[in-house]
Amino acid sequence: MDKVLSFLGIAMNAGKVSSGGFNTEKLIKSHKAQLVIVSGDASENTKKLFFNKCNFYKVPIKVYSSADNLGKAIGKSPRSSLAISDKNFALNIKKMIEKEEV
């Protein structure tokens, strides 16, 4: 498992990850989301929805990995969207993803 997914697991254990479309959207709207991650294999509608929401609420968003991997990382069934509510976890995960994008 890669570093980002391991770190997501740690954030989940700390209670700082919200997963699934409804919960992710709720965290964004309540201004508690520090970072949103959408899986690369999420539908175009899902990606568009979260990119628009994150743009409107000024929340950083990244496309990363697959729904299977995101779900496994947090000990749940496949998830196409996650929101991280802790600023430090969010910053570290965002940096790790950006390193891999280069």
C-alpha positions, 0 to 999 in steps of 0.5 A: 500500500502506498504512503497516501493510502496508509496516511488515510488509514491513520486519519480514519483511525483518528476520526478525521475522515468522512466517506461516501457521497452524502457524508463528504458533501455534508462536511464540505457544506458545513465548512469542516472539510480541509481536503476532498479526495475523489477516486480516479474511477468515480463517475464523471457526474460525481467528479463534476459535483465535487469539483463544483462544490469544492470550488464554491466552498473553496476546499482543495480537491484531488483525484487519487487512486481507485474507489476500491483502494480508498475504501480499503485504506479506511477499512470500508467498502469501496468509496469514490469520495472522502473528506478530511476534516483535520488541517494537518492530515489534509496538508500532508496528504495533499503534499504526498499526492502532489509529489506523485503527480509530478 
